[in-house]
Amino acid sequence: MGVEMSKRKSLNFRLCAEIVCLILLISPILLSQNLETKNTRQVRLWQQRTEDLTESVVKDSAALDDERALYFALLAKIWQKQNPGVAGGYARRAVDLTLKSIDSDDSHNLDEKLRQSEKTMQIVSEFDEPLSRTLAEKIAKIIESKGTSQKSSADSFVSIALQIVDTNPSSAFALGARSLVYGNSLRLTSLISRLNLKDSKLAEELFVMSLAAARRSYSYEFTGTLGSIVFEVREGRKFSDVLRRSYLETLADMISRGALIEQERATGCEVAPLVTPILDRFDEYLPARALALRQQLEICIPFSHGYTAEIAKAEARGDEPQSADDFIRAARDTNDQGLKGRYFFRAISKLRDLEKFDEIVSLLDDMNEVEVSAVGRVAWESWRIEYAYESALASFEKKDMPSVYRTINRTPRKSRPFVRFRLAYKLSPITERDFILENLEGIQKEVSSLEIESKVSASAYLSLARLYIRIQPTESLVAIREAVKYINKTDGENSEFLPEKDYAPLQDFVRLPYELLEADEAGINSSFEGISSRRSRIRLKLGLLDSSVQKLAELKKAVELENAKRKVGEAQ
């Protein structure tokens, strides 16, 4: 009996030991499978989310014929890394729609269609250079075959070239050269400048052709734009001394003709304001003509426009104000609005270089209506926000909180939210959470006031949603709902969708963080459906799709890494 009991105990012990070993062996595998299941489930979830957003964009775009090509191009760009096959399909549809639109019988709107096609071409060029080159070549042929106004054709060729210059410099050069057949596009210098970063030989050749066109036309504006780049040094690239000398010779020839030939004075002397700021360049590159040029300028300057003539005189004499205080006094002493604005700008630049942000704020606040008009209302408001932010940030870094609050509170109410936004984006949401939340609450109160435009409120609430998701996610949906309310109001007031009346001007889509879907997917989708304009619905959905596709890519990488680790474990 005792022997039998002993055998049973021994058997039970071995059985338990085997079970324990089996558990120890399979536990890592089960754990790995559980981890894989969790991430795989997330991949499926985000795959479905991104597909739903994509299908929704395609559906909404069906009613927007003029812009559908752009939206397909954006879908292609968003999906390009994650799913090249899908992206390629959307890119080809974008190109087909663009060509079909431009090649239609409706030549009356050709110029507008060409402008709309520029963005599509630029987007496609970022991920499919051969396709964008084909599109550019076909559009160029359509322009030549249909014919538009001379100036419009010149601008169109340059616009096309600007979209492909980074990926296809030689084709961009050819389009730029062709533009000169139709006229002098003021955007050509932007093309030459960017072309110089890719192929300096082609850039200099196109500059020479443009300079010859400037000589023929005696165009003040076109000649001035060439001067804006010839002495620039960009990313270590500069134009040759030979080219610089040629430009200066062109200016000197124009001044000489204006000074010596009375009939040429109106056109030749027009370029005097282009010469006086760079007189030292003539001393450097054309010393033999420098003295005669200065003498001829004395004849030409009186024939310039009043504002430019005064500037030219001061620059020629070398007696412009020097210090910030001098510029401020000069601005207040002159009755010429152009000079007044110029001198205030120079004063602010001097103070900025000295980091005297408080003094800039005080100067701006002390300006009367005439002085604000001289610098421009938009410029004044931009400076007021910029330097209030710089002043508040400098005080914050010194831990001088009373000065921070004083700077914020003295900012005009309609500008104050933007100072708060700049600080909120700059500071850490972890270490400065309470201060940021305090300012976000202040923004909500300020942007809801009647003196704030609807477009500003819409943009502000979208920014609030982005900021709240980082530190207080529950408030993000509230911000989105408010944004939708103001987006609908803005779109209702902007039936032609003019950029200057838009809540997100010049943005193809409005970037939104994928975390919004994690916080409240049903709420976000419901808010989007409340947007009246298909155009605005698409812009927000594209922004959310962009970040969601990136999230999907991260999850897929995580699954691949887990699978690789599991295979290594199984092999061992």
BANUDO-340261 format. One line per field, with one value per residue (C-alpha): x, y, z. Coordinates in steps of 0.001 Angstrom, whole numbers, plus 524288, in hexadecimal, padded with zeros to 5 digits. Example, Ala and Ser with C-alpha at 12.3 -4.5 7.8 and 13.67 -1.06 7.14 Angstrom:
2
px: 8300C 83566
py: 7EE6C 7FBDC
pz: 81E78 81BE4
This chain:
572
px: 80000 80ADD 81253 80657 80434 81252 8111D 804FF 80BD7 81760 80E63 806EF 81394 81898 80B83 80BA8 819A0 8164D 80A94 812FF 81D3D 812DD 80D41 81ABD 81D23 81071 80EEB 8183C 8118F 80409 808AD 80E99 80204 7FA11 802DA 801F5 7F336 7F247 7FA89 7F46E 7E72F 7EBFC 7F120 7E3D9 7DD2B 7E5D1 7E566 7D6A3 7D739 7E06D 7D889 7CBF6 7D218 7D787 7CA85 7C3C5 7CD1E 7CB0B 7BC55 7BC06 7C53A 7BC05 7B42D 7C033 7C487 7CE0B 7D592 7D444 7E183 7E7FE 7E159 7E574 7F36B 7F2F3 7ED9A 7F8D0 802B2 7FCF7 7FCC1 80967 8125B 8086A 8023A 80933 7FF96 7F3CE 7FB55 7FEF3 7F0BD 7ECB7 7F833 7F468 7E656 7EB12 7F311 7E812 7DE47 7E7BC 7EA59 7DC08 7D867 7E2D7 7E06E 7D1BE 7CAE0 7C8D7 7D47D 7CE46 7D2BF 7DFC3 7E7FA 7E06A 7E1B4 7F047 7F156 7E9B6 7F269 7FEDC 7FC89 7F920 805A8 80DD7 8083E 80A30 8183A 81B71 819DD 81918 82288 82060 811AD 812D2 81C27 8127F 807A2 80FD7 81347 8052D 8003C 80AA2 8060D 7F7EF 7FB9C 80282 7F7A7 7EC93 7F37D 7F0A2 7F480 80316 8053C 7FCB5 80421 81122 80C2C 806A6 81372 81ADD 810B1 811ED 820B8 82060 8190F 8236E 83030 83490 832A7 83513 83DD7 83FDA 8314A 82F39 839CA 83368 82637 82C5B 83313 82669 81F52 827D3 821D2 814E4 81985 820E6 81AF6 81E91 81F2C 82A43 83483 82F0F 83121 83F0D 84250 83D6B 84385 850A7 85015 84E9A 85664 85DE8 86159 85316 84F96 859C9 855A0 8477E 84BC5 85334 8472B 83EB9 84848 847DD 8390A 839EE 842BD 83931 82D48 83362 82AAC 82D20 8261B 82C4E 839E3 837D8 83417 84097 84839 841B5 848BF 85569 85CF4 8567F 85DEA 8548B 858BF 866B8 86332 8652B 8651B 871EF 87913 87752 86895 86887 87098 86723 85BAF 86299 8664C 85803 85420 85F48 85B5E 84D46 8515A 85AC7 85052 846D1 850A1 85628 84A40 83EA9 8350B 839B3 83902 82BB3 82F91 83E2F 83DAA 832D9 83D0D 84437 83E68 843FD 85192 8532D 8524A 85D4E 866C9 8716B 86F8A 8730B 87F76 88290 87EE4 87ECF 88854 88AF4 87CAE 879D2 87D01 87593 86A18 8693C 8695A 85EB5 85684 855F0 84F10 84626 84190 8384A 8310F 82E30 8217E 820FB 82270 82D39 833FA 83541 83AB7 843E4 848F0 84BB4 85260 85A60 85EFB 8610B 85A24 84EA7 84B9A 853ED 84E5D 840A4 83DDA 8427E 83962 82DE5 8304C 831B2 82508 81D9F 823C9 8206A 81316 815F5 80E59 817B7 82398 81C6A 81990 82763 82D8C 824BF 82838 836B2 83508 82E2D 838C3 84337 83C04 839A5 84824 84A8A 83FA6 8389A 82B35 82484 828D0 8233A 81633 81603 8196E 80E4F 8049C 80883 805FF 7FA81 7F15C 7F983 805B2 7FEB1 7F9B6 8079E 80CE0 80057 7F5F2 7F956 807C9 804B7 7FC43 80659 81141 808BD 8069E 81493 81B40 8116D 81460 82315 821F3 8195C 82236 82E57 827A3 8230E 830D6 83536 829FD 8246E 8161B 8107F 816EF 811B1 803B6 8058C 80A37 7FEE8 7F496 7F92B 7F807 7EBAA 7E0CA 7DFFF 7EEAD 7EFE2 7EBF5 7F74A 80127 7FB96 7FC17 80A5F 80DBC 80597 80C3D 819AF 818CF 818FB 80B5A 81151 818DA 81047 802FF 7FBD2 800BF 7FD12 7EF6D 7ED6C 7F0AD 7E840 7DCB7 7DFD7 7E01D 7D292 7CCDE 7D3B1 7D0A6 7C237 7C0E7 7B9C8 7C5CB 7CCBA 7C9E4 7C39E 7CF3E 7D859 7CFA0 7CED7 7DD94 7DF67 7D657 7DD52 7EA23 7E3D6 7DFE9 7EE11 7F32C 7E8D8 7EB05 7F8AF 7F4CB 7E605 7E022 7D20C 7D235 7D673 7C8F8 7C318 7CCF3 7C9F2 7BB5F 7BDD6 7C707 7BC73 7B2DA 7BC25 7C08C 7B272 7B0E4 7BD9A 7BA2E 7ACCF 7B355 7BD3D 7B58C 7C0D7 7CAA1 7D425 7E0E0 7E02B 7D2FB 7D69B 7D8D5 7E498 7E9D4 7F2A2 7F1B6 7ED82 7E904 7E7FA 7F116 7EA98 7F09C 7EC58 7EA8A 7DD7F 7D841 7DD9F 7D73C 7C99D 7C85D 7B989 7B9AA 7C3BB 7BC85 7AFCD 7B637 7BBAF 7AE48 7A99D 7B28A 7AA1D 7B46D 7B9B0 7C651 7C853 7C452 7CE99 7D937 7D71F 7D5C8 7E252 7E964 7E480 7E76D 7F57A 7F883 7F07A 7F822 8049B 7FEE9 7FB70 80965 80EB4 805B3 8098B 817E4 814E7 80E3D 819B0 82323 81B0F 81A3E 828E9 82B38 821B7 82894 8358B 82F7F 829B4 836AD 83D5E
py: 80000 80976 80600 808A3 815E0 81941 815E6 81E62 829E9 8283D 827B7 833CD 83B0A 837D8 83BBA 848D3 84B38 8487A 851AA 85C69 85A92 85ADE 86786 86D8B 86991 86E93 87AF9 88346 87E7E 88199 88EE8 891C5 88DA3 89651 8A1E6 89F1D 89E08 8AB17 8B24C 8AB1D 8AF3C 8BD4D 8BC1A 8B760 8C268 8CD0D 8C6BA 8C7CD 8D5C9 8DA1D 8D31E 8D95E 8E6E1 8E493 8DFEE 8EB75 8F50C 8EE91 8EF1C 8FD5F 9017A 8FC52 908E8 911AF 90FFD 91B66 91687 907CD 9060C 90D11 9043D 8F7F0 8FD15 8FF55 8F1A2 8EC5A 8F3F6 8EF65 8E0FF 8E116 8DB1C 8D21F 8CCCF 8D0D4 8C952 8D096 8DD67 8DB32 8D93A 8E5F9 8ED35 8E88D 8EC8C 8F9FD 8FB95 8F6CE 90010 90B7F 90951 906F8 913C9 91BF2 915B7 917D5 920FF 92AF9 93392 93F32 939ED 93485 93DD0 93A36 92BB8 92D4A 933B1 92896 91E87 92449 91E58 91131 9110E 9153E 90A89 8FFE5 90456 901AD 8F2EE 8EFE0 8F836 8F13E 8F2D7 90143 90385 8FD40 905B0 91215 90F04 90C40 9189C 920A5 91B35 91E5F 92C60 92E3F 9280B 92F80 93C5D 945BA 953D5 95638 959BA 94EA4 944BF 9498C 9481D 93AA7 9354F 93A6A 9350A 9278F 92865 92C08 91F91 916BF 91E4E 91686 9096D 90CC2 918C9 9173D 91711 92290 92A1B 9274B 92C07 93846 93B55 93915 9429F 94DCA 94C2F 950D3 95B2F 95E14 956BC 95C98 94EBC 94B18 94F88 945F2 93B41 93FCB 94059 9328E 92D92 932B4 92917 91DCA 921B7 92E8D 92DE8 92D55 937DF 94146 93EB7 941AB 94DF9 952C4 95082 957C7 9631A 9646D 964E7 96F6C 9779F 97686 97A29 98418 97E20 98416 9791D 96DF7 973E5 975DB 967B0 96344 96C17 965E6 958FB 95C0F 95F31 95506 949BD 93E81 931A7 934CD 9376F 944A3 94A1E 94C94 95998 95A1D 9595F 9638F 96C9F 96ABC 96E8D 97AC8 97E6F 97D74 986DD 99020 99025 99359 99E8E 9A39D 9A3D9 9AA87 9B4E5 9B7C1 9B646 9BE7E 9B61C 9AA19 9B0B2 9AB8A 99D50 99D9A 9A582 99CF1 9932E 99D2F 9979A 98A56 9902C 9986D 98D3B 985E1 990D0 98986 97E2B 9872A 98B0C 97C8D 9773F 98334 98D0A 99367 99782 99A75 9A90B 9ABE1 9A40A 9AC71 9B8BE 9B376 9AFBF 9BE10 9C09F 9B4BF 9B52C 9C0D1 9B916 9ADD0 9AC4F 9B58E 9AAE0 9A36B 9B013 9B40C 9A6C0 9A6F2 9B468 9B021 9A3A2 9AAC6 9B489 9A9CE 9B1CA 9A91D 9A81D 99E37 99B07 99686 9A3A4 9AAC2 9A2C2 9A529 9B3DF 9B3BF 9AC0C 9B5F0 9C1B1 9BDF4 9BFBE 9B5AD 9A954 9A09E 9A5E6 9A5AE 9972B 99447 99B60 994C5 987A4 98ABF 98F20 9827C 97A8F 98196 97F17 970E4 96EBF 97414 96B40 97716 97101 9793F 98599 9809B 97DC3 98B68 99188 98A4F 98DF3 99C46 99D32 9A581 9A1C8 9A8DE 9A18F 99470 99721 999F7 98CCC 985C7 98066 9723E 97483 97BCB 970B8 96688 96DF3 9703E 961A4 95DCA 96715 96553 956CE 95923 9623C 958D4 94D4F 954C8 95820 94A0E 944E6 94E6F 9496D 9572E 9532F 960AF 965E7 95A53 95D28 96BC6 969AE 9608B 96948 975B7 96EFE 9730F 96936 964DD 9620F 95C49 94E39 94D48 9515A 946E1 93CC4 93FAE 93DA2 93129 92B03 92F20 92A47 91C45 9167B 90E68 91851 92417 91D5A 926A8 932F1 92D75 9297F 936FE 93D18 9338B 93747 9458A 942EE 93CB7 948C0 9521B 94B6B 94A7B 9593D 960CF 968A4 95C4A 95858 94B1F 94654 94997 94292 93688 935E0 93842 92D34 923C8 9278F 925D3 917FF 914EB 91A67 914A6 906E7 90788 90B9C 90A6A 901C6 90316 9116F 90E46 90A10 9166B 91E60 916CB 91940 927C8 927A8 92186 92C1B 936DF 92F9C 92F2B 93D99 940EB 938DC 93F39 94C8D 94817 941F3 943E4 93DE8 94922 94697 9538D 94F97 9417B 93B62 933BB 93BF5 9356A 92849 91CDA 915AE 91888 9102B 90935 8FF3C 8F100 8F113 8F7C8 8EAC7 8E3BF 8ED9C 8ED39 8E776 8E830 8F63C 8FA6B 8F3D7 8FA04 90770 905BB 90255 90F45 916DD 91D03 91E9D 9127C 919DA 91C0B 90E19 90919 9120A 90D7F 8FF30 8FFB1 90597 8FAD6 8F078 8F522 8F311 8E67E 8E050 8E381 8DCE9 8D0F3 8D03F 8D08C 8C579 8BD1F 8BEDE 8BAAF 8AE4E 8AB43 8ACCB 8A3D9 8998C 89A17 8985A 88CF3 88604 8879D 881FC 87671 873A4 872DD
pz: 80000 803B8 7F76B 7EEFB 7F57A 7F340 7E4C3 7E38B 7E9EF 7E0EB 7D511 7D974 7DBB6 7CE19 7C833 7CF3A 7CB20 7BCF6 7BD9A 7C383 7B8EA 7AE74 7B400 7B481 7A66C 7A0AD 7A8F3 7A0B6 79462 799BE 79E74 7912D 78A8C 793A6 790B1 78245 78316 789F7 77FEE 77483 7797E 779F1 76C0A 7676C 76EB6 768E5 75B84 75BFB 760DD 7560A 74B98 75074 75041 74298 73D31 74384 73CF1 72FB4 7317D 735B9 72ABE 7203D 72121 71FDC 711BF 71196 71D71 71C92 7160E 72172 72B63 7241C 723CB 73275 734C0 72C97 7348B 74176 73D70 735B0 74005 74635 739C3 72D1C 724B6 729DE 72959 71B21 7179A 71DD8 71793 709F7 70C3D 71089 7041F 6FB54 7018A 70067 6F1FA 6EF10 6F59B 6EEC1 6E17F 6E1F9 6D88A 6E357 6DFFD 6E6E6 6F41F 6EF6D 6F7A0 703E0 700DC 6FF14 70C5D 7126F 70BD5 711BD 71F25 7195B 71182 71D22 725CE 71B98 71946 7278E 7260C 7176D 70F7D 7025A 70370 70708 6FB9C 6F24B 6F7CF 6F660 6E846 6E497 6EB2F 6E422 6D711 6DA55 6DDDA 6D0DC 6C90C 6CF89 6D1AE 6DCC3 6DEEA 6DD4E 6EB9E 6F058 6E81B 6ED7C 6FB66 6F86C 6F312 6FEEC 7084B 7023E 702EA 71152 71471 70E7A 71011 71BFC 71546 706F8 70552 6F6AB 6F39A 6FCCC 6F595 6E874 6ED6B 6F325 6E651 6DEF0 6E7E9 6E2E9 6D575 6DB32 6E4C4 6F14F 6FCBA 709DA 70F57 7063D 71010 71A10 71010 70D2B 71BA9 71E33 711A7 71658 721AF 7182F 70C21 70C87 6FE13 6FA00 703E0 6FEA7 6F0A9 6F403 6FB4E 6EF4A 6E6E0 6F0CC 6F18A 6E2C4 6E37F 6EE0A 6E545 6DA0F 6E20F 6EB60 6F5D8 7033E 70A8A 70307 703F1 7127F 714C4 70E09 7171F 722D9 72059 7192A 725AF 72E50 73467 736A8 73CA8 738F3 72AB6 72441 71689 70F84 70F7E 700C1 70256 70D20 704B2 6F963 701F9 706CD 6F8E0 6F50E 6FFE4 6FC98 6EE3A 6F1BD 6FAA5 6F069 6E5D8 6EF0E 6F323 6E5A9 6DCDB 6E0DA 6D950 6E0FF 6EE54 6F258 6F05F 6F2C9 6FF5A 704B4 7098A 7120F 71EB6 71AD2 7199B 725D8 72FCB 728E5 7257E 72CD7 7235E 71819 71F66 720B7 7134A 70A37 7103B 702FB 701DB 71031 70FFA 70367 7088D 714CE 70C91 703A8 70F79 7135D 70672 70763 71585 713E2 7097B 712C6 71A3A 725FB 73038 72946 725AD 733EE 73785 72BF5 72FD0 73DBB 7394C 72F18 7396C 74379 74E0B 7519B 7603E 76772 774EA 77880 77EF6 772C2 76A2F 77356 7732C 76461 7630B 76B33 76488 75689 75050 745B9 74949 741D1 748F0 755E3 75471 74FF6 75B77 76578 75F8A 76093 76EBB 7724F 76B79 7736E 7803F 77C9D 77A4F 7880B 78D70 792FD 7914A 79BBD 794D0 787F9 78E94 79478 78752 780A5 78B4F 78A63 77BB1 7776E 76C4C 7620F 7665B 766D1 75913 754A5 7592E 7555C 75E7B 75B80 75E10 76AAF 76FDA 76C05 772EB 77ED7 7807D 77D4A 786AF 791AA 790DC 790A9 79C55 7A416 7A105 7A53E 7B224 7B3EE 7B223 7BCBA 7C55D 7C5B3 7C57D 7C8BC 7BC4F 7B491 7B8B3 7B6DA 7A8D8 7A5B8 7ABCB 7A4FB 797BC 79046 79278 78444 78406 791AC 78E28 7849A 78EED 797E8 78CEF 78A18 79868 79979 78DB4 79275 7A08A 7A57D 7A7F5 7B2EF 7BAF7 7B7CD 7B753 7C07C 7B9B4 7AC5F 7B0EA 7B69E 7A97D 7A1E2 7AA66 7A7D1 7992F 79984 7A002 796C5 789C9 78D2F 78E12 78373 77F7A 77AD7 76CB6 76A3D 76248 76D9A 77763 76EA6 76D54 77BE7 77FF2 776CB 77D52 78AA9 786D9 7833F 7900B 79902 793BE 79998 7A756 7A932 79E7A 7A303 79F21 79136 78CB1 7927C 78AB6 77E31 77FBB 78172 775C2 76D45 77163 76D3C 760F1 75C5D 75F48 7583A 74C3B 74BD9 74B3B 74108 73603 72C66 735FC 73502 73C77 743B1 74966 74C5C 759CE 754B7 7496C 73F74 74673 73E00 74A23 7589B 760CF 76C2D 7759C 774BA 78388 78139 77C3F 78823 7912D 78B12 77D73 77D11 781C2 777A6 76C77 770E5 7715D 763AB 75E72 763F1 75ABC 7502C 74597 73ED1 73C85 74B0A 74E60 744FD 74A3E 7583F 75480 74C8B 7582A 76119 756D2 75592 763FB 7647D 75956 760B8 76CD0 764A2 75F9F 76D93 771B6 76615 76985 77774 7728A 7698B 774EC 77DA1 77303 77132 77FD3 78069 7753D 77C3A 788A4 78163 77AC3 78800
